[in-house]
Amino acid sequence: MESSQCVRWGIVGTGQAAVDFAHDLKLLPDARLAAVCSRSAAKAAEFAQQFDAESGYHDIQQFVADDDIDVVYVATPNHQHKSVCITCLQADKAVLCEKPFALDSLEARQIVDVAQARGVFCMEGMWMRFIPATLRVKQLIESGVIGDVQMINIDFGVATHYDPDSRHFDLGQGGGALLDRAVYGLSLISFLMGSPDDVVALSNIGETGVDEQSALVCRYNRGCLATVSASLTTNTPNEAVILGSKGHLKLHNPFFRSHRISQASSHEPAESPDAGGFVTNIKKRLRSNHVAQILHAKLGSFDVNSKVLAEPFRGNGLNYEAAEVMRCIRAGETESGLMPLAESIEILQTLDNVRDTIGLEFPGAS
């Protein structure tokens, strides 16, 4: 594909993720939405009209036979990811599959086997990895600014309306906190630190059989611990805190598409031009002032070793992963170095181990 050639996208699914993705494609001048596919012909037609797509399909075979599609964004419920991905790949359509890549590591391997056998691009849509703030945190860690990483604490909880037939609470659709929310935390620690050496977990299983809350502790032989908590039943801070031997970093709420990073140093800073000067003295006085202490508790830190880094992003944030897919396709690459297929399998293997521990199985997973 020529670098100047417009990349033509197809979308399978018409839910909120598909809507957000279609909006973000409009931010990329070298991309256009060519077609959409839904089980409902009416929904496909409505979606196509809303986003100026040329075609709307309710038959997946007709959809993948459309020569006007270069790459497909799979935005179906979790339990349909494997079958839709494989159908698209067998038709030589590049694939970006919404997280989680599949229900389990076996399904993920089956998808990857088809992609590699046919030499077609494929990537899990873990869009968090491509957000500017996430990439900045990784760069800061690698630069050694907080020293050796000792602990990582990540939480993702959003109180969700209980509906036993919804994708969140239906075990048959791959529902539960693990695949919907904990996967973000696991993917982030994998991105920053690699796969953990050991994982222990506890979960609360709800009436429909899904894990409504799960907590994971991951251990690395190098001496780092990471905790990941996920909930469908309560609102949590939704932050990621990385604690190092020389300081810490925090991805502010929501950590998976944050636009702010707090950076703090726990060691004495090097002498700066202001050392002992006006600004430093004012900050020291504020720290000992009663009124300032109240403001400090409400508004933030006066710590001379702390700062907030702004990392704004455009749209919903899905345009960054779409841009990476297009870069890879134009370069003739069959996977992304930022979200390798092997890593998607490893993350699901970790989740498989957790589900074995808590006794949770998805019906129909293969």
C-alpha positions as CSV (number, residue, x, y, z in Angstrom):
1,M,0.0,0.0,0.0
2,E,1.3,3.5,-0.9
3,S,2.0,5.8,2.0
4,S,-0.4,8.4,0.5
5,Q,-3.2,5.9,-0.2
6,C,-6.3,6.2,1.9
7,V,-6.9,3.2,4.2
8,R,-10.5,1.8,3.9
9,W,-12.0,0.5,7.1
10,G,-14.8,-1.9,7.8
11,I,-16.4,-2.2,11.3
12,V,-18.2,-5.3,12.6
13,G,-20.6,-4.3,15.4
14,T,-22.6,-1.2,16.0
15,G,-22.3,-0.8,19.8
16,Q,-20.7,2.1,21.7
17,A,-17.1,1.0,20.9
18,A,-17.9,1.0,17.2
19,V,-19.5,4.4,17.5
20,D,-16.5,5.9,19.3
21,F,-14.1,4.3,16.7
22,A,-16.1,5.6,13.8
23,H,-16.0,9.1,15.3
24,D,-12.2,8.9,15.7
25,L,-11.6,7.7,12.2
26,K,-12.8,11.1,11.1
27,L,-9.7,12.6,12.8
28,L,-7.4,10.7,10.4
29,P,-7.4,12.4,7.0
30,D,-5.9,9.2,5.4
31,A,-8.7,6.9,6.6
32,R,-12.3,6.4,5.7
33,L,-15.1,4.2,6.8
34,A,-16.1,2.0,3.8
35,A,-18.6,-0.5,5.4
36,V,-20.2,-1.7,8.5
37,C,-21.7,-5.1,9.4
38,S,-24.4,-5.9,12.0
39,R,-26.7,-8.8,12.6
40,S,-29.5,-6.3,12.1
41,A,-29.8,-4.9,8.6
42,A,-31.6,-1.9,10.0
43,K,-28.8,-1.1,12.5
44,A,-26.2,-1.6,9.7
45,A,-28.0,0.8,7.4
46,E,-28.5,3.4,10.2
47,F,-24.8,3.2,11.2
48,A,-23.6,3.5,7.6
49,Q,-25.8,6.6,7.1
50,Q,-24.6,8.2,10.3
51,F,-21.0,7.8,9.5
52,D,-21.1,8.2,5.7
53,A,-20.1,4.6,5.0
54,E,-20.8,3.4,1.5
55,S,-22.2,0.0,2.5
56,G,-24.1,-1.7,5.4
57,Y,-24.2,-5.5,5.7
58,H,-26.0,-7.9,7.9
59,D,-24.2,-10.9,6.4
60,I,-20.5,-11.4,7.5
61,Q,-19.6,-13.3,4.3
62,Q,-20.9,-10.5,2.1
63,F,-19.1,-8.0,4.2
64,V,-15.6,-9.7,3.9
65,A,-16.2,-10.2,0.2
66,D,-16.3,-6.4,-0.2
67,D,-13.1,-5.4,-2.1
68,D,-13.5,-1.9,-0.8
69,I,-12.3,-2.9,2.7
70,D,-8.6,-3.0,3.6
71,V,-8.9,-3.5,7.4
72,V,-11.6,-4.5,9.8
73,Y,-12.2,-3.2,13.3
74,V,-14.0,-6.0,15.3
75,A,-16.3,-4.5,17.9
76,T,-18.5,-7.4,18.7
77,P,-19.2,-8.9,22.2
78,N,-16.2,-10.9,23.5
79,H,-17.5,-14.4,22.7
80,Q,-17.7,-13.5,19.0
81,H,-14.2,-12.2,18.6
82,K,-12.6,-15.5,17.5
83,S,-15.1,-16.4,14.8
84,V,-15.3,-12.9,13.3
85,C,-11.5,-12.4,13.3
86,I,-10.9,-15.7,11.6
87,T,-13.5,-15.0,9.0
88,C,-12.0,-11.7,8.2
89,L,-8.4,-13.0,8.1
90,Q,-9.3,-15.9,5.9
91,A,-10.7,-13.3,3.5
92,D,-7.3,-11.6,3.7
93,K,-8.7,-8.6,5.5
94,A,-6.3,-7.0,8.1
95,V,-7.8,-7.1,11.6
96,L,-7.9,-4.8,14.7
97,C,-9.8,-6.7,17.3
98,E,-11.2,-4.9,20.3
99,K,-9.9,-6.1,23.7
100,P,-10.0,-8.7,25.0
101,F,-8.4,-10.4,22.0
102,A,-10.4,-13.6,22.7
103,L,-12.1,-15.4,25.5
104,D,-8.9,-17.4,26.4
105,S,-5.4,-18.0,25.2
106,L,-6.4,-21.0,23.1
107,E,-8.8,-18.9,21.0
108,A,-6.1,-16.2,20.7
109,R,-3.6,-18.8,19.4
110,Q,-6.2,-19.9,16.8
111,I,-6.6,-16.4,15.6
112,V,-2.8,-15.8,15.4
113,D,-2.2,-19.1,13.6
114,V,-4.6,-18.0,10.8
115,A,-3.1,-14.5,10.6
116,Q,0.4,-15.8,10.4
117,A,-0.4,-18.6,7.9
118,R,-1.9,-16.1,5.6
119,G,0.6,-13.3,6.3
120,V,-2.2,-10.8,7.2
121,F,-1.9,-8.0,9.7
122,C,-3.6,-8.6,13.0
123,M,-3.6,-6.7,16.4
124,E,-5.5,-6.6,19.6
125,G,-7.2,-3.2,20.1
126,M,-5.7,-2.4,23.4
127,W,-6.0,1.3,22.6
128,M,-4.6,2.4,26.0
129,R,-1.1,1.5,24.8
130,F,-1.2,4.1,22.1
131,I,-2.5,7.0,24.2
132,P,0.3,9.7,24.6
133,A,0.3,9.6,28.4
134,T,0.8,5.8,28.5
135,L,3.8,6.1,26.1
136,R,5.2,8.9,28.2
137,V,5.0,6.8,31.4
138,K,6.9,4.0,29.7
139,Q,9.5,6.4,28.4
140,L,9.9,7.9,31.9
141,I,10.4,4.5,33.5
142,E,12.9,3.4,30.9
143,S,14.8,6.7,31.5
144,G,15.3,5.7,35.1
145,V,13.6,8.8,36.5
146,I,11.9,6.8,39.3
147,G,14.6,4.3,39.7
148,D,13.8,0.5,39.8
149,V,10.1,-0.2,39.8
150,Q,9.1,-1.8,43.1
151,M,5.3,-1.8,43.0
152,I,2.4,-1.0,40.7
153,N,-1.1,-0.4,41.9
154,I,-4.0,-0.3,39.3
155,D,-7.7,-0.2,39.9
156,F,-10.6,-0.1,37.4
157,G,-14.1,-0.1,38.8
158,V,-17.3,1.4,37.4
159,A,-20.7,0.6,39.0
160,T,-22.6,-0.9,36.1
161,H,-26.4,-1.3,35.9
162,Y,-27.3,-4.9,36.6
163,D,-28.8,-6.7,33.6
164,P,-28.3,-10.5,33.5
165,D,-28.6,-10.4,29.7
166,S,-26.0,-7.7,29.1
167,R,-22.5,-8.3,27.9
168,H,-21.1,-7.4,31.4
169,F,-23.1,-9.9,33.4
170,D,-23.7,-12.7,30.8
171,L,-21.1,-15.5,31.2
172,G,-22.0,-16.8,27.7
173,Q,-20.9,-13.5,26.2
174,G,-17.6,-13.5,28.1
175,G,-18.8,-11.1,30.8
176,G,-17.2,-10.2,34.1
177,A,-14.7,-7.9,35.6
178,L,-11.7,-9.9,34.4
179,L,-12.1,-9.6,30.7
180,D,-13.8,-6.2,30.7
181,R,-11.6,-4.3,33.2
182,A,-8.8,-6.3,34.7
183,V,-7.4,-6.9,31.2
184,Y,-6.5,-3.2,31.1
185,G,-4.4,-3.4,34.2
186,L,-2.7,-6.7,33.2
187,S,-2.0,-5.2,29.8
188,L,-0.5,-2.1,31.3
189,I,1.8,-4.0,33.7
190,S,2.8,-6.3,30.8
191,F,3.6,-3.2,28.7
192,L,5.7,-1.7,31.5
193,M,7.3,-4.7,33.1
194,G,6.6,-7.8,30.9
195,S,4.7,-10.9,31.9
196,P,4.5,-11.6,35.7
197,D,6.2,-14.7,37.0
198,D,3.3,-15.6,39.5
199,V,-0.2,-14.4,40.0
200,V,-2.7,-15.0,42.8
201,A,-6.3,-13.9,42.7
202,L,-9.6,-13.7,44.6
203,S,-13.0,-12.9,43.1
204,N,-16.6,-12.4,44.0
205,I,-18.8,-14.5,41.7
206,G,-22.3,-13.0,41.1
207,E,-25.6,-14.7,40.5
208,T,-25.1,-15.0,36.8
209,G,-21.7,-16.8,37.3
210,V,-19.4,-13.9,36.2
211,D,-16.8,-12.4,38.5
212,E,-18.3,-9.1,39.6
213,Q,-15.1,-8.1,41.4
214,S,-11.6,-9.5,41.1
215,A,-8.3,-8.6,42.8
216,L,-4.9,-9.9,41.4
217,V,-1.4,-9.8,42.9
218,C,1.3,-10.3,40.4
219,R,4.9,-11.0,41.3
220,Y,8.1,-10.5,39.3
221,N,11.3,-12.4,40.2
222,R,13.2,-9.2,39.8
223,G,11.5,-8.0,43.0
224,C,8.4,-6.1,41.8
225,L,4.8,-6.6,42.9
226,A,1.8,-5.4,41.0
227,T,-1.8,-5.3,42.1
228,V,-4.8,-5.1,39.7
229,S,-8.3,-4.7,41.0
230,A,-11.5,-4.7,38.8
231,S,-15.1,-4.2,39.7
232,L,-18.5,-4.1,38.0
233,T,-20.3,-3.1,41.2
234,T,-18.4,0.0,42.5
235,N,-16.7,3.2,41.4
236,T,-13.0,3.2,42.2
237,P,-10.3,6.0,41.6
238,N,-9.4,4.3,38.3
239,E,-5.7,5.3,38.6
240,A,-2.4,3.6,37.9
241,V,0.5,4.3,40.3
242,I,4.0,3.1,39.6
243,L,6.3,3.2,42.6
244,G,10.0,3.2,42.1
245,S,13.1,3.3,44.3
246,K,13.6,7.0,43.6
247,G,10.0,8.2,43.1
248,H,6.7,7.4,41.6
249,L,4.4,8.1,38.7
250,K,0.6,8.3,38.5
251,L,-1.7,8.0,35.5
252,H,-4.7,10.0,36.6
253,N,-8.3,8.9,36.2
254,P,-9.1,7.3,33.9
255,F,-5.7,5.7,33.6
256,F,-6.4,3.9,30.4
257,R,-6.9,7.2,28.5
258,S,-5.3,9.7,30.9
259,H,-4.2,13.2,29.9
260,R,-2.3,13.8,33.2
261,I,0.7,12.2,34.8
262,S,2.0,13.1,38.3
263,Q,5.7,12.6,38.7
264,A,7.3,12.8,42.2
265,S,10.8,12.2,43.3
266,S,11.6,10.7,46.7
267,H,15.2,11.7,46.7
268,E,16.8,15.2,47.2
269,P,16.8,17.0,43.9
270,A,19.9,18.4,42.3
271,E,20.6,22.1,42.9
272,S,18.5,24.2,40.6
273,P,18.8,27.9,39.7
274,D,16.1,28.6,42.2
275,A,17.7,26.5,45.0
276,G,17.2,28.5,48.2
277,G,15.5,31.2,46.2
278,F,12.1,32.9,46.3
279,V,9.9,30.1,44.8
280,T,11.5,27.3,46.9
281,N,11.1,29.4,50.1
282,I,7.5,30.2,49.4
283,K,6.7,26.5,48.9
284,K,8.5,25.6,52.2
285,R,6.4,28.3,54.1
286,L,3.2,27.0,52.5
287,R,3.9,23.5,53.7
288,S,4.0,24.8,57.3
289,N,1.0,27.0,57.1
290,H,-2.3,25.7,58.6
291,V,-4.5,27.2,55.9
292,A,-2.2,26.1,53.1
293,Q,-2.3,22.6,54.6
294,I,-6.0,22.5,54.2
295,L,-5.7,23.7,50.6
296,H,-3.0,21.1,50.1
297,A,-5.3,18.3,51.1
298,K,-8.0,19.6,48.7
299,L,-6.0,20.9,45.7
300,G,-2.7,19.1,45.6
301,S,0.9,19.0,46.6
302,F,3.4,21.8,47.4
303,D,6.2,19.3,47.1
304,V,9.1,20.9,45.3
305,N,9.9,17.4,44.0
306,S,6.5,16.9,42.3
307,K,5.1,18.0,39.0
308,V,2.1,17.3,36.8
309,L,2.8,16.5,33.1
310,A,0.0,17.3,30.7
311,E,-0.5,14.8,27.8
312,P,-3.6,15.8,25.9
313,F,-5.1,13.6,23.3
314,R,-7.6,14.0,20.5
315,G,-11.1,12.5,20.2
316,N,-11.9,9.4,22.2
317,G,-8.4,8.1,21.9
318,L,-9.1,5.3,19.5
319,N,-7.5,7.2,16.6
320,Y,-4.0,6.5,17.9
321,E,-4.4,2.7,17.6
322,A,-6.0,3.1,14.2
323,A,-3.0,5.2,13.1
324,E,-0.6,2.5,14.3
325,V,-2.5,-0.1,12.3
326,M,-2.3,2.0,9.1
327,R,1.4,2.6,9.7
328,C,2.0,-1.1,10.0
329,I,-0.1,-2.0,6.9
330,R,1.7,0.6,4.8
331,A,5.1,-0.7,6.0
332,G,4.1,-4.2,5.1
333,E,4.2,-5.4,8.8
334,T,1.9,-8.1,10.0
335,E,1.9,-7.1,13.6
336,S,2.7,-4.1,15.8
337,G,5.8,-3.9,18.0
338,L,3.7,-1.9,20.6
339,M,1.0,-4.6,20.9
340,P,2.6,-7.9,19.7
341,L,0.4,-10.9,19.1
342,A,2.5,-13.1,21.4
343,E,1.9,-10.6,24.2
344,S,-1.8,-10.7,23.7
345,I,-1.7,-14.5,24.1
346,E,0.4,-14.2,27.2
347,I,-2.0,-11.8,28.8
348,L,-4.9,-14.1,28.1
349,Q,-2.8,-17.0,29.5
350,T,-2.5,-15.1,32.7
351,L,-6.2,-14.6,32.8
352,D,-6.7,-18.3,32.1
353,N,-4.6,-19.1,35.2
354,V,-6.7,-16.7,37.2
355,R,-9.9,-18.2,36.1
356,D,-8.6,-21.7,36.9
357,T,-7.9,-20.4,40.4
358,I,-11.3,-18.9,41.0
359,G,-13.2,-21.7,39.2
360,L,-14.7,-19.7,36.3
361,E,-15.3,-21.1,32.8
362,F,-16.8,-19.6,29.8
363,P,-19.3,-21.8,28.0
364,G,-18.4,-22.5,24.4
365,A,-14.8,-21.2,24.7
366,S,-12.4,-23.2,22.6
